[in-house]
Amino acid sequence: MSSPTSLDHLLMKKAKKKKMMMMIEFFENRSDEGLKGVIGEEMKEEMDDIVSVFVGANRLRKSVIAEIVGTMFIQAALFLEALPNFLLA
């Protein structure tokens, strides 16, 4: 997985700004009750996005830990395999 570049960051900022401008235009002619419903929907969507980011990060963290632990066991086995040869030499 590649890390985001400054161009990616800039594009994300522009997309967020565009989304905010569209939301402002959409809300200009709405009543307060209508706004509350739409804002609630938007907040739910944003929370879903945040939750998916945390779930993905947690999955990645678990896979990295599993990979490190697996590598440690392999290294320990190689060490124990080579130790008798060293002691006998």
QUISULBEL-V668184 format. One record per helix or strand. SS is the DSSP state (h for helix, s for strand). FROM is the first residue (numbers start at 1). TO is the last residue. If there is no record, write none. Layout:
ss: [SS SS]
from: [FROM FROM]
to: [TO TO]
//
This chain:
ss: [h h]
from: [6 32]
to: [27 88]
//
